[in-house]
């Protein structure tokens, strides 16, 4: 699953010349994130650290989605 997630991130960067296609391919491979994030919580001893990492990834994903839909603008 980590390899699929890595392919998702790589495809988003490598296909950035066509943003619509890059986003769709990245989301196709990025679906494993739904399973990987809860597994991160159960795989670590430090539960607070896992929660902080998961929350920061969720905030980053939200910020990226808002930026892509132009709901927030660059300053």
C-alpha positions in Angstrom: 0.0 0.0 0.0 2.9 2.3 0.6 4.1 1.8 -2.9 0.7 2.7 -4.3 0.7 5.9 -2.1 4.2 6.7 -3.4 3.0 6.2 -7.0 0.1 8.6 -6.2 2.5 11.3 -5.1 4.9 10.8 -7.9 2.1 10.8 -10.6 0.8 14.1 -9.2 4.2 15.7 -9.6 5.2 14.0 -12.9 1.9 14.8 -14.7 1.7 18.4 -13.4 1.8 19.7 -17.0 -1.8 18.5 -17.3 -3.4 19.3 -13.9 -6.8 17.6 -14.4 -5.2 14.4 -15.5 -2.6 14.5 -12.7 -5.3 15.1 -10.1 -7.4 12.2 -11.3 -4.5 9.7 -11.6 -3.2 10.8 -8.2 -6.6 10.3 -6.6 -6.9 6.9 -8.3 -3.8 5.6 -6.6 -4.2 7.7 -3.5 -7.3 5.8 -2.4 -5.0 3.6 -0.2 -4.6 6.6 2.1 -8.0 5.7 3.6 -6.5 2.5 4.9 -2.9 3.8 5.6 -3.8 6.6 8.0 -5.7 4.4 10.5 -2.9 1.8 10.2 -0.4 4.5 11.2 -2.3 5.0 14.5 -2.3 1.3 15.3 1.3 0.8 14.2 2.9 3.3 16.6 3.4 3.3 20.3 3.1 7.1 20.6 -0.5 7.6 19.9 -0.4 11.4 20.4 2.4 11.6 17.7 0.3 9.5 15.3 -2.8 11.7 15.9 -0.6 14.9 15.3 0.7 13.4 12.0 -2.7 12.4 10.9 -4.2 15.8 11.7 -1.4 17.6 10.0 -1.8 15.5 6.8 -5.6 16.1 6.9 -5.0 19.9 7.2 -2.5 19.8 4.4 -4.9 17.9 2.2 -7.7 20.4 3.0 -5.5 23.3 2.2 -4.4 21.8 -1.1 -8.0 21.1 -2.0 -9.1 24.6 -1.2 -6.2 26.1 -3.2 -6.9 23.9 -6.2 -10.6 24.9 -6.2 -9.5 28.5 -5.9 -11.5 29.1 -2.7 -8.3 30.6 -1.3 -5.8 32.6 -3.3 -2.1 33.2 -3.3 -1.0 36.4 -1.6 
